[in-house]
Amino acid sequence: MAAVFTGHAPDDEIESDTAGFYRQVLQTLAGDGIAFMVGGAFAFAHHTGLHRDTKDLDLFIRRADFERVAALMNRHGLHTELTFPHWLGKVHQHDRFVDLIFNSGNGLSPVDDDWFAHADESQVLGETVKVCPAEENVWTKAFIMERERYDGADVAHLLRACAHRLDWMRLRNRFGPHWRVLLSHLVLFGFIYPAERGLVPPWLMHELMDRLRHECQTPAPPTDVCAGTLLSREQYLTDTREHGYVDGRVPFGTMTDQDVATWTQAIPHRS
């Protein structure tokens, strides 16, 4: 069951011209039968009931559908670009845009059939749409640990709101070899909400802690990888550039060296 909204939905305060553009994109995709899901602030509100202002619309699609989406939008007078080939495109109308997302920025979370199989349905801008599953929301947000953006609070709110309906085994499997990231958020959840730490299944905590204990009793792997780049595209560059570590995004994810270079070049300049 979806969360009950508190306050206004994210689409309540979107100006009418922008809402019309978003609605046009949603209706165009639905009319052509292209599978998509709504994410971002809309999905977060759907799962948690927590509202935040949004300046864009995040749509999740399969990478294999991007060229079809681009051609469709162009036929309807909208400009589409493949902004970052490893994870993100955009649909433009003047100064407005819609994000077309088919992976995560670190290349770990490609949109696959499982996203669609477990998606919810909701109303966005008066349209009935699929919404990204709670498990995938937790999975992707768990890796966002930039200096300027940390999604740990979003993860905690999602866990609190959705604990009783989460498929915890599927969530665990999504993290795969990166289970330490999941464990870190579950430990913090018990710190943030001491009285609600029981919302996390004991079997999962025991399993992950057993993995941790086993690792502590075995020799460290002979690797020169820095996996910190999966958490922040900027804060671990000194390790890969100056200390000889291999960028974890290439062996662990779907990014190429060129993807890494392009994504790094796009880091906002801060004086």
Disulfide bonds with the S-S distance in Angstrom:
none
